[in-house]
Amino acid sequence: MHPNQRTCIHQQKGLTTYATASDSYAFFNLLTGPEFFNQIESLLPEHRERLFPPTETLSMFLAQAMSADRSCQNIVDAAAVKRLMGELPICSTHTGAYCRARKRLPLDMVSTLARYTGRMMTEHTPDSWHWRGRPVRLVDGATVTLPDTEENQAVYPQPRSQQPGLGFPLCRVVGIVCLASGAVLDAALGPCRGKGSDEQSLLRTILGTLDAGDLLLGDAFYATYFLLCALQAKGVDGVFEQYGSRRRNTDFRQGERLGPRDHLIEIDKPKVKPAWMSQAEYDQTPDRLKVRELRAGGKILVTTLLCSKSTSKAALKALYRNRWQVELDIRNIKTTLGMETLSCRTPEMAEKELWVYLLAYNLIRLLMAQAALLADIIPRQLSFKHTLQLWIVWQKIGRYDIDKIEGLFILIAPQQVGKQPGRMEPRAIKRRPRQFPLLTKPRAITRENIRKNGQPKKLK
């Protein structure tokens, strides 16, 4: 027998023994326990009996987000077939009722459940999954595109580099993610243009998610004076890559030397008040801030972890390498789940759709956390896509027997992802896509030209 197969079988037997010998479904019980259902009940709006009540609508919306075919028609067809197989009255396969039910679904209900599932997971995360016993939070931003409608363009305008009618509305999302479990704790969204549209401004709206003792990891967008002061006031430490302009001016000969290319330095408060900050907030901000700068792994890092004895340079280098996990999480949400391109045609529904994706992502992460706990590994070692595929099949079969859930975790745990520290890949593709000319005029005008003159010769 191949050694890997022998190890896999041994791990499965161990997981089965551990699961049956104790009531160890700590994370899965969060999803099926009374506390979660009470939270759902408290968020339900007043409603009358319909074909698609709020809970059924949310369930279908989640299934739609996890499905490869994300059309409303597909999910309504699936619901109609399930009713037929369950010997319930046959319902229409028209999508109108379901779309109206999605519109009635409260945004607060979806967003609160997404935040609640993330918070539940972090509160039950074992200490061994944390970095030196401290919860580590990752922060990063991403963009998603919306359908090109007048309503979406008014709230989330397209980039200025694109001509009117040729671009798509663009929404910026900034999220805080738990390093240990991978769950999204909170997110803020806004346009990519105008005042308050940058990642710093969006992050400031969700700083309340962080608790004293947390540790925040981020890239060079976040290493600013006022954010470091805000974190310090909350009792939160930060580790960031140095901001661009300061990186060029960093001089390790200044300040208090801690080691080779490692020093403490005091930064003066900017003399110009930012436009987003009130005068009272500016006056309350300390005039000077002591931070630690160090060069590690080809990067200059800035952190509020000042003691080199308790937190060595090597430890910070290893910690900051974990920041890449948030990039993988964004890929799982945007590419694996498909949130990169939203389908709803109004800003209100697009925001609701985005939170449904985040809720779906957290539910998959919850299954991964449970499987990792039973297998005595960390969730980051498991495959998100593999777990998603298993859950989709599990839902289609419709086997919700709690006695069978152990088998699902046994299937999730052995499929582990490889450790690739320092991985570097070119941002390029090998397979050439089919070549089409760029659309240089609005589609309606181009369609009318084709009607009059036919397709261009090279497309015939």
Helices and strands as residue ranges (DSSP letters): H 3-21, H 26-32, H 34-43, H 54-66, H 72-85, H 96-104, H 107-123, G 127-129, E 136-145, H 150-155, E 170-178, E 184-191, H 199-204, G 207-209, E 215-218, G 220-222, H 225-234, E 237-241, H 244-249, E 256-259, E 262-268, H 279-284, E 288-296, E 299-303, H 313-321, H 324-331, I 332-336, H 347-375, G 379-381, H 384-397, G 402-404, H 405-412, H 443-453, G 457-459
